[in-house]
Amino acid sequence: MLKCQICKATYPDVFRLKCDCGGLLDVVNEFEKPLEDLLNSDYLDIRRYLNLLPVNQKTLPSLTPPITPVIERKIEGMKVLFKLEYLMPSGSFKDRGTYVTVAKLKEEGIKEISLDSSGNAAISFALFGKAENIRVHVFIPKHTSEGKKKLLRLLKAEIHEIDGSRMEVHEKAQEFKGATYVSHWYNPYFLEGTKLTAYEAFEQIGEVEYVIIPTGSGSLFLGLYKGFKELERFGKIKKIPKLIAVQAKGFESLGKRSKEKNMLGEGIAIPEPPRKEQIKSALKESKGVHISVSEEETKKALEELRSMGFIVEATSAVGYAGFKLLLKKELLKENSKTLMPLTGSGFKSLTL
Ligand SMILES: [Zn+2]
């Protein structure tokens, strides 16, 4: 069931971006069995968690995301668990949300969609669209990495390049008629996919104290929050971990906006995300914090991640840069366990 955040109206689990009143929608799940009974042991990919998703299992996408691996490193006495989300089929965590969204689109026979993206969501939908014969219109900023644009062309997406900021790209996409708009900024089903990161991490590494998340639209942040909340309700964890939202300087939506601009976090350069209040309340509930990092700090973090063997894009390094900053300020508990999703592949943007 979908529920409106403003007027509390409910809708059945059909594809829908917003309430009739304009409010944002959330998927409300009621699980009546213990988690063990809901996990599907027939699969070693994300279909293991199908019973936790509001989808018709007869019309699933043919392309299935894997369960992503975790690599542990000790960094300054902290146990850091890097979750390699960039090893997803399209090279970013977005495939999780796309998988659930495309499942819903297939249920309704929708064959033409549009979305706006800084690149990764566009590539993800283009890849799934190609596999499912769905025509995908993508609205992207002109300054999107050339590698990402090339990939979109290879995947035969209908590319609409917009010469403007990420917010202007968003406006143009909303004006476009003739296709179903599936923006992950609103789409409640997207978060159902990204919540699975929490389930996987829990099964792989147990409870953690902190989760560090590069945060723009909040599609990963809110998914993780939802996943951990559900695990808490299942009685699997005592409390949700402290969620740490890391933003790029100059594009902060959760705190004071810096004058200097960190242009490296193209995936999170979103100053006004529609789910901002929801992110803030999840931060507060988890007793987490938000911080922002500079271009210099991001570059350094990217280099360090490469030295550890992680070829990720700069947006992923924003999270690691935030972690380093918190270490420096001694804001993390000693000997604690931190989950750090590495969100996007560096192979799509080999410019830095
Ligand atoms: Zn409403």
Boltz pocket constraint, residues with backbone or C-beta under 6 A from the ligand:
constraints:
  - pocket:
      binder: B
      contacts: [[A, 4], [A, 5], [A, 6], [A, 7], [A, 8], [A, 9], [A, 19], [A, 20], [A, 21], [A, 22], [A, 23]]
      max_distance: 6.0
